[in-house]
Amino acid sequence: MPPTILLFGATGDLARRMLLPSLYELHADGLLPAGTGIVATARCPARSSAQGRFSTRRSSTRRSVPAHGSSSPGLIDRLARAAIERGVPFLPGIATAADIVRGLDLGLDRFKFFQAVASGGLPALTALAASFGDARFCPTGGITAATAPD
């Protein structure tokens, strides 16, 4: 399966100046493995004119480099809708029943319980799963080798 590169904070300074241009150039030069997906997300929209200029190049890259799956630390409606529209599997992070309801409303039924330990651990996940029987969860964040079997 081709790799997918997931970039959080895509409108940040480091991403704008270094990561996104580098990924674009690697793709343009044919140096990424065939079928590599690049998924970039951010909590806020781009602010600088330089970012806006790069967005044009990035959008053409997005069309030519398909994503094969992505996840997010939270349920970002815009990102979820884009993944669903493109048929890209998407595993958003959730921590509350309200997050799950929003995800179900968007058409999702698979979620990442993130930060699992900080959000109440196994008791919290058990309670959420009981309330949302059709949903499936992948707990991440703070799980250790000792607690993983639970």
PLY file of the C-alpha trace (Angstrom):
ply
format ascii 1.0
element vertex 150
property float x
property float y
property float z
element edge 149
property int vertex1
property int vertex2
end_header
0.00 0.00 0.00
1.40 3.43 -0.89
2.35 5.66 2.05
0.35 8.66 3.18
2.11 11.68 4.67
-0.06 13.41 7.27
0.90 16.98 8.13
-0.71 18.79 11.06
-0.34 22.57 11.33
-0.21 23.08 7.57
-0.61 26.87 7.85
2.25 27.25 10.34
5.51 28.96 9.52
7.60 25.77 9.32
5.07 24.08 7.05
4.77 27.16 4.83
8.50 27.78 4.48
9.92 24.26 4.48
7.63 21.23 4.58
4.99 21.98 1.94
7.43 23.36 -0.64
9.74 20.38 -0.06
6.90 17.89 -0.46
5.76 19.66 -3.60
9.25 19.55 -5.11
9.73 15.88 -4.19
6.43 15.10 -5.90
7.23 17.24 -8.95
10.63 15.52 -9.32
9.05 12.07 -9.04
10.94 11.27 -5.84
7.94 10.22 -3.75
6.82 6.58 -4.02
4.06 6.03 -6.57
0.63 6.70 -5.12
1.92 8.60 -2.08
-0.88 10.55 -0.41
-0.33 13.91 1.24
-2.95 15.11 3.72
-2.43 18.52 5.29
-4.68 20.06 7.90
-4.68 23.10 10.16
-6.81 24.66 12.87
-6.89 28.06 11.18
-6.90 29.27 7.56
-3.78 30.53 5.82
-3.01 34.19 6.55
-0.06 35.29 4.45
0.10 36.06 0.76
2.99 33.61 0.42
0.78 30.83 1.76
-1.93 31.80 -0.69
0.48 31.54 -3.62
1.58 28.12 -2.44
-2.03 26.99 -2.07
-2.47 27.14 -5.85
0.46 24.80 -6.36
-0.64 22.62 -3.48
-4.16 22.21 -4.87
-2.79 20.81 -8.15
-0.56 18.49 -6.14
-3.53 17.35 -4.10
-5.34 16.30 -7.25
-2.37 14.35 -8.59
-1.31 12.72 -5.30
-4.30 10.77 -3.93
-4.67 10.07 -0.24
-5.44 6.52 0.89
-6.47 7.33 4.43
-6.00 9.96 7.09
-6.56 10.70 10.72
-6.82 13.83 12.79
-6.40 14.61 16.49
-9.92 16.04 16.50
-13.12 15.98 14.48
-12.67 18.81 11.99
-15.91 19.06 10.00
-14.32 20.55 6.88
-11.62 17.86 6.79
-14.18 15.10 7.39
-16.41 16.36 4.56
-13.43 16.57 2.18
-12.37 13.01 3.01
-15.92 11.68 2.58
-16.39 13.52 -0.75
-13.14 12.02 -2.06
-13.77 8.55 -0.66
-10.70 8.73 1.59
-10.94 6.72 4.82
-10.85 9.16 7.73
-10.33 8.45 11.42
-11.01 11.61 13.45
-10.08 11.97 17.08
-12.97 12.23 19.55
-13.18 12.58 23.32
-16.87 13.26 24.01
-20.34 12.08 23.05
-20.87 15.40 21.26
-17.86 14.66 19.03
-19.30 11.25 18.16
-22.74 12.69 17.39
-21.13 15.27 15.05
-19.17 12.48 13.35
-22.22 10.27 12.95
-24.12 13.24 11.55
-21.37 13.64 8.95
-21.66 9.95 8.03
-18.68 8.60 9.97
-18.78 5.52 12.20
-15.08 4.94 13.00
-13.28 7.17 15.50
-9.97 7.53 17.29
-10.47 7.95 21.05
-7.76 10.57 21.64
-6.18 11.27 24.19
-7.50 8.01 25.60
-5.91 8.08 29.04
-6.39 11.82 29.60
-10.02 11.52 28.45
-10.94 8.91 31.06
-9.37 5.72 29.73
-11.18 2.42 29.51
-14.16 3.43 31.74
-14.88 6.46 29.52
-14.48 4.50 26.30
-16.72 1.70 27.60
-19.44 4.22 28.45
-19.18 5.93 25.06
-19.19 2.63 23.16
-22.31 1.50 25.05
-24.16 4.63 23.95
-23.08 4.39 20.31
-23.33 0.70 19.41
-22.74 1.15 15.68
-19.55 3.18 16.17
-16.08 1.63 16.40
-13.15 3.12 18.31
-9.37 3.02 18.17
-7.99 4.30 21.49
-4.70 6.23 21.25
-2.76 8.56 23.49
-1.22 7.58 26.80
-1.68 3.84 26.31
1.27 1.78 27.53
2.30 -1.82 27.00
0.87 -2.56 30.44
-2.57 -1.03 29.72
-2.93 -2.05 26.06
-4.47 -5.50 26.78
-7.39 -3.78 28.59
0 1
1 2
2 3
3 4
4 5
5 6
6 7
7 8
8 9
9 10
10 11
11 12
12 13
13 14
14 15
15 16
16 17
17 18
18 19
19 20
20 21
21 22
22 23
23 24
24 25
25 26
26 27
27 28
28 29
29 30
30 31
31 32
32 33
33 34
34 35
35 36
36 37
37 38
38 39
39 40
40 41
41 42
42 43
43 44
44 45
45 46
46 47
47 48
48 49
49 50
50 51
51 52
52 53
53 54
54 55
55 56
56 57
57 58
58 59
59 60
60 61
61 62
62 63
63 64
64 65
65 66
66 67
67 68
68 69
69 70
70 71
71 72
72 73
73 74
74 75
75 76
76 77
77 78
78 79
79 80
80 81
81 82
82 83
83 84
84 85
85 86
86 87
87 88
88 89
89 90
90 91
91 92
92 93
93 94
94 95
95 96
96 97
97 98
98 99
99 100
100 101
101 102
102 103
103 104
104 105
105 106
106 107
107 108
108 109
109 110
110 111
111 112
112 113
113 114
114 115
115 116
116 117
117 118
118 119
119 120
120 121
121 122
122 123
123 124
124 125
125 126
126 127
127 128
128 129
129 130
130 131
131 132
132 133
133 134
134 135
135 136
136 137
137 138
138 139
139 140
140 141
141 142
142 143
143 144
144 145
145 146
146 147
147 148
148 149
